[in-house]
Amino acid sequence: MNEITFGFVKPDAYAHRHAILEEFILPSGLSVVKEKDPYFFTEEKTKAHYIEHVDKDFFGASLLPFTLYGLSGINESRHGPRRPAPTALWVLEGEDALNVLNAKTGVTDPTQAKDDSIRTGEQTIRAVYGTAVPDNAFHRADSYASARREIM
């Protein structure tokens, strides 16, 4: 049975969005049924999207500024002045869509994702395109309930 899930390319990997789609998403049997590209998060939409993290220390310190401004939101002096950062949002459909996308995304920490890829021989989006947390290249819904809430 086909199912729907949600994922988005984060600002750090936006330049690689077509490669992510062609190398990981489409070959896995998932198809894009809705796309917003480019999409620029607002603070309000970021808080709604990451509702489960809003009260955590890392949200205001890194996740919110990164989602809004990319790397310039985390380290303005190193990456230049803050400017809105594009993302690409995808509603994806396919057989066992949530689990397929989870497997193609990899674990949250790109360093661990790279180690996992070496151990298993399977590349993931975060192993290839992620650099750190939160700049780990890709967000994916962690449940079908989250996917329904996150689809914008």
TAHU-V952334 format. One record per residue. N is the residue number from 1. RES is the residue in one letter. OMEGA is omega as a letter, one per 20 degrees, with the letter a starting at -180 (999 if undefined). Layout:
N,RES,OMEGA
N,RES,OMEGA
This chain:
1,M,r
2,N,r
3,E,a
4,I,r
5,T,a
6,F,r
7,G,r
8,F,r
9,V,a
10,K,a
11,P,a
12,D,a
13,A,a
14,Y,r
15,A,a
16,H,a
17,R,r
18,H,r
19,A,r
20,I,r
21,L,a
22,E,a
23,E,a
24,F,a
25,I,a
26,L,r
27,P,a
28,S,a
29,G,r
30,L,r
31,S,r
32,V,r
33,V,r
34,K,a
35,E,r
36,K,a
37,D,j
38,P,r
39,Y,r
40,F,r
41,F,r
42,T,r
43,E,r
44,E,a
45,K,r
46,T,r
47,K,r
48,A,a
49,H,a
50,Y,a
51,I,a
52,E,a
53,H,a
54,V,a
55,D,a
56,K,a
57,D,a
58,F,a
59,F,a
60,G,a
61,A,a
62,S,a
63,L,r
64,L,a
65,P,r
66,F,a
67,T,a
68,L,a
69,Y,a
70,G,a
71,L,r
72,S,r
73,G,a
74,I,a
75,N,a
76,E,a
77,S,a
78,R,a
79,H,r
80,G,a
81,P,r
82,R,r
83,R,a
84,P,a
85,A,r
86,P,r
87,T,r
88,A,a
89,L,a
90,W,r
91,V,a
92,L,a
93,E,r
94,G,r
95,E,r
96,D,a
97,A,a
98,L,a
99,N,r
100,V,a
101,L,r
102,N,a
103,A,a
104,K,a
105,T,a
106,G,a
107,V,a
108,T,a
109,D,a
110,P,r
111,T,r
112,Q,r
113,A,r
114,K,r
115,D,r
116,D,r
117,S,r
118,I,a
119,R,a
120,T,a
121,G,a
122,E,r
123,Q,r
124,T,r
125,I,a
126,R,r
127,A,a
128,V,a
129,Y,a
130,G,r
131,T,a
132,A,r
133,V,j
134,P,a
135,D,a
136,N,r
137,A,a
138,F,r
139,H,r
140,R,r
141,A,a
142,D,r
143,S,r
144,Y,r
145,A,r
146,S,r
147,A,r
148,R,r
149,R,a
150,E,a
151,I,a
152,M,999
